[in-house]
Amino acid sequence: MPHSRRHFIGSAAAAAAGVSSFAQTAKPKSANDTIQIALIGAGGMGTADAQSSLAVGGTKIVAVADIYDGRIARAKERWGNDLFASRDYREVLARKDVDAVIIGTPDHWHQKISIDAMDAGKDVYCEKPMVQKVEQGKAVIEAQARNKRIFQVGSQRVSSIIYQKAKDLIKAGTIGEVNLIEAWWDRNSAIGAWQYSIPPDASPENIDWDKFIGSAPKHPFEPIRLFRWRNYKDYGTGVCGDLFVHLFSGMHHILETNGPNRIFSTGGLRFWNDGRDVPDIMVGLYDYPATAKHPAFNLSLRVNFVSGNGGSSGFRFVGSEGIIMVDDAVTVMRAPREVDPGTTIGTFSEKIREEVTRQHRAKYPVVRPNADSMRAREEDKYMPPPGYNDHLDHHRNFIEAIRSRKPVIEDATFGLRAAGPAVLSNVSYDQKKTIEWDPQTMTVKG
Ligand SMILES: NC(=O)c1ccc[n+]([C@@H]2O[C@H](COP(=O)([O-])OP(=O)(O)OC[C@H]3O[C@@H](n4cnc5c(N)ncnc54)[C@H](O)[C@@H]3O)[C@@H](O)[C@H]2O)c1
């Protein structure tokens, strides 16, 4: 168990759940057994998850639950008419032929369906953010421990060889000690800003509206709230839960860190005035305390849906001896050693200027540059092979864990340590204050 988070699960969370050990004791599946999977929430990402699980091999999609009949029809087009289908996910969980479920619903359903699924004896792949509200997280950890289920959160970056490369390089001291991380995700298009299509047939006849609303505040039938659920606090988690969470997951994996202890964010709704009640620009600032694995550092995150540049996403890990950029590759830029640091003597008297200059030149004689004094820029770029797909690797990790009963890479504790600061960024924004968070115990302080 390489990560301290696993140690935590093995002790505190298991104790809290009243179980004596976190061993995954369910019967392992043999290499020849087909893993039978049900998809709950057959929209964009759930479908992509199901496809990646199928691409791993030795898997079959046997059931689907969705509250919009059109999505069920599409699922049958893809995976066959013999697929068991229901508007009620509990009917899927009751089926003995389902080994595992993929949860691709809007965020406000993640916690409930995850716990129900594990209590029903299913292994779970739950999309990020693991929970919509921070206080929902511990119950998922406890359900995982109580039921000894495989539970993988769907932030696929933690399975990426790109992030593994960055992790290896930083661990090897390539850029010295990391002091500052800047990460951003700018998406400057209508679809990037969640203006998804609304099917013209959407009606109370083919949508189970009450099952969509669930525990969210009651609201009359209004299809935009379902098909663009991210735009509403009642169902989604804004840009923080949607996108910051990926940045937290990736970065936590690279640095083997549990998270920040201070969280502050601000932002606003600047451009997409389409009825949404969440910001389209957010910036977050986070203090990470020193641990045995890393010194203290600061993190800044930004999501910007506004400016018309097409968009980009990446990280800059700023170390004492260089910088690592992580996007669809890993680029290492080593800081050049300063030859002559220069002086700042313009405001001193002539006598002092002469004295400082004399001392300085004794240490750094004037060298006239020539072609030989030019140096190649120290920069290495590591590219993944063409067509590399971290999402497939993330599902491979999940399916292999179902077979072996060994821990996944992104369990519920890791999931809460990423979702916690992400959704608390919404709290900071709403309450206009800094939030104190204990990343070890995953509790809000004060
Ligand atoms: N890992 C990633 O890169 C990534 C990318 C996109 C989305 N996501 C996550 O995936 C989840 C789904 O996002 P999406 O873009 O696919 O949304 P979507 O709207 O395309 O799909 C959600 C589906 O859930 C269905 N649904 C709603 N309530 C339900 C219920 N109670 N029971 C069963 N089905 C229900 C909807 O009808 C819809 O088909 C979100 O949590 C999102 O954050 C992750």
The ligand as an SDF file (V2000), in Angstrom:
LIG
                    3D

 44 48  0  0  0  0  0  0  0  0999 V2000
  -14.2500   11.8000  -15.5340 N   0  0  0  0  0  0  0  0  0  0  0  0
  -14.5190   12.7510  -16.4270 C   0  0  0  0  0  0  0  0  0  0  0  0
  -13.6560   13.2040  -17.1680 O   0  0  0  0  0  0  0  0  0  0  0  0
  -15.9200   13.2510  -16.5220 C   0  0  0  0  0  0  0  0  0  0  0  0
  -16.3470   13.9370  -17.6740 C   0  0  0  0  0  0  0  0  0  0  0  0
  -17.6700   14.3390  -17.7610 C   0  0  0  0  0  0  0  0  0  0  0  0
  -18.5430   14.0810  -16.7140 C   0  0  0  0  0  0  0  0  0  0  0  0
  -18.1080   13.4470  -15.5950 N   0  0  0  0  0  0  0  0  0  0  0  0
  -19.0200   13.1790  -14.4740 C   0  0  0  0  0  0  0  0  0  0  0  0
  -19.9550   12.1990  -14.8990 O   0  0  0  0  0  0  0  0  0  0  0  0
  -21.2270   12.4360  -14.3170 C   0  0  0  0  0  0  0  0  0  0  0  0
  -22.2750   12.5240  -15.4380 C   0  0  0  0  0  0  0  0  0  0  0  0
  -21.9700   13.6210  -16.2570 O   0  0  0  0  0  0  0  0  0  0  0  0
  -22.4890   13.6570  -17.7680 P   0  0  0  0  0  0  0  0  0  0  0  0
  -21.7840   14.7430  -18.4520 O   0  0  0  0  0  0  0  0  0  0  0  0
  -22.3950   12.2880  -18.3380 O   0  0  0  0  0  0  0  0  0  0  0  0
  -24.0130   14.0680  -17.5420 O   0  0  0  0  0  0  0  0  0  0  0  0
  -25.2540   13.6720  -18.4800 P   0  0  0  0  0  0  0  0  0  0  0  0
  -26.3250   14.6440  -18.1760 O   0  0  0  0  0  0  0  0  0  0  0  0
  -24.8130   13.4980  -19.8980 O   0  0  0  0  0  0  0  0  0  0  0  0
  -25.6760   12.2390  -17.9260 O   0  0  0  0  0  0  0  0  0  0  0  0
  -26.3040   12.0410  -16.6900 C   0  0  0  0  0  0  0  0  0  0  0  0
  -27.3420   10.9400  -16.8770 C   0  0  0  0  0  0  0  0  0  0  0  0
  -27.8780   10.5890  -15.5950 O   0  0  0  0  0  0  0  0  0  0  0  0
  -29.2860   10.3830  -15.7610 C   0  0  0  0  0  0  0  0  0  0  0  0
  -29.8970   10.4690  -14.4500 N   0  0  0  0  0  0  0  0  0  0  0  0
  -30.2360   11.5690  -13.7250 C   0  0  0  0  0  0  0  0  0  0  0  0
  -30.7300   11.2140  -12.5330 N   0  0  0  0  0  0  0  0  0  0  0  0
  -30.7170    9.8450  -12.5040 C   0  0  0  0  0  0  0  0  0  0  0  0
  -31.1280    8.8750  -11.5570 C   0  0  0  0  0  0  0  0  0  0  0  0
  -31.6320    9.2180  -10.3760 N   0  0  0  0  0  0  0  0  0  0  0  0
  -30.9950    7.5750  -11.8800 N   0  0  0  0  0  0  0  0  0  0  0  0
  -30.4800    7.1810  -13.0710 C   0  0  0  0  0  0  0  0  0  0  0  0
  -30.0780    8.0660  -14.0140 N   0  0  0  0  0  0  0  0  0  0  0  0
  -30.1910    9.3740  -13.7190 C   0  0  0  0  0  0  0  0  0  0  0  0
  -29.6880   11.4500  -16.7570 C   0  0  0  0  0  0  0  0  0  0  0  0
  -30.9120   11.1910  -17.3670 O   0  0  0  0  0  0  0  0  0  0  0  0
  -28.5350   11.3840  -17.7440 C   0  0  0  0  0  0  0  0  0  0  0  0
  -28.7540   10.4360  -18.7660 O   0  0  0  0  0  0  0  0  0  0  0  0
  -21.1040   13.7140  -13.5210 C   0  0  0  0  0  0  0  0  0  0  0  0
  -20.9180   13.4270  -12.1600 O   0  0  0  0  0  0  0  0  0  0  0  0
  -19.8560   14.3790  -14.0630 C   0  0  0  0  0  0  0  0  0  0  0  0
  -19.1740   15.1830  -13.1330 O   0  0  0  0  0  0  0  0  0  0  0  0
  -16.8190   13.0180  -15.4970 C   0  0  0  0  0  0  0  0  0  0  0  0
  1  2  1  0
  2  3  2  0
  2  4  1  0
  4  5  1  0
  4 44  2  0
  5  6  2  0
  6  7  1  0
  7  8  2  0
  8  9  1  0
  8 44  1  0
  9 10  1  0
  9 42  1  0
 10 11  1  0
 11 12  1  0
 11 40  1  0
 12 13  1  0
 13 14  1  0
 14 15  2  0
 14 16  1  0
 14 17  1  0
 17 18  1  0
 18 19  2  0
 18 20  1  0
 18 21  1  0
 21 22  1  0
 22 23  1  0
 23 24  1  0
 23 38  1  0
 24 25  1  0
 25 26  1  0
 25 36  1  0
 26 27  1  0
 26 35  1  0
 27 28  2  0
 28 29  1  0
 29 30  1  0
 29 35  2  0
 30 31  1  0
 30 32  2  0
 32 33  1  0
 33 34  2  0
 34 35  1  0
 36 37  1  0
 36 38  1  0
 38 39  1  0
 40 41  1  0
 40 42  1  0
 42 43  1  0
M  CHG  2   8   1  16  -1
M  END
$$$$
